[in-house]
Amino acid sequence: MAVPRGKLSRQRRDKRRSSHWKLSLPGIVKCPKCGEPVLSHRACKACGTYNGRTVLNVEESK
């Protein structure tokens, strides 16, 4: 039967556990119509298009 060798310090324990909490980078792509950076699989907030169609009404600010 396996027996632990000894008590690990909190520092060693926390170093081992810290590697599982890293954030992943979101998938950011360029909008094919206007070139703005957009999260993938979402409508562009700048021009209102998704998958080649206009899905949002975006008013131009002047």
C-alpha positions in Angstrom: 0.0 0.0 0.0 1.3 3.5 -0.9 2.3 5.7 2.0 3.0 9.4 1.8 6.7 10.2 2.4 6.0 13.3 4.6 4.1 16.4 4.9 4.4 18.9 2.1 4.8 22.5 2.9 2.0 24.9 1.9 4.4 26.6 -0.6 5.2 23.3 -2.4 1.5 22.3 -2.4 0.4 25.6 -3.8 3.1 25.7 -6.5 1.8 22.4 -7.8 -1.8 23.5 -7.7 -1.2 26.9 -9.3 -0.6 25.5 -12.8 -4.3 24.5 -13.3 -5.7 28.0 -13.0 -4.2 29.6 -16.1 -6.6 31.5 -18.3 -6.8 30.7 -22.0 -6.6 33.3 -24.7 -9.9 34.1 -26.4 -10.3 33.4 -30.1 -10.0 36.9 -31.6 -10.2 37.2 -35.4 -10.6 40.1 -37.9 -14.0 41.0 -39.3 -13.9 40.2 -43.0 -16.0 43.3 -43.8 -14.5 46.1 -41.7 -11.3 44.6 -40.3 -12.2 45.2 -36.6 -11.0 42.6 -34.1 -14.0 40.4 -33.1 -14.5 37.3 -30.9 -15.1 34.3 -33.2 -18.6 33.1 -33.8 -20.1 36.4 -32.7 -21.5 39.4 -34.6 -19.2 42.4 -35.3 -20.2 45.3 -33.1 -18.6 47.8 -35.5 -20.5 46.9 -38.7 -23.2 44.5 -37.4 -22.4 41.5 -39.7 -22.1 37.8 -39.0 -21.4 35.1 -41.6 -21.8 37.5 -44.5 -25.2 38.9 -43.4 -26.2 42.0 -41.5 -27.7 40.9 -38.2 -27.4 44.1 -36.1 -28.5 47.6 -36.9 -25.5 49.8 -36.1 -25.9 53.5 -36.3 -22.9 55.5 -37.5 -21.7 58.0 -34.9 -20.8 61.4 -36.3 
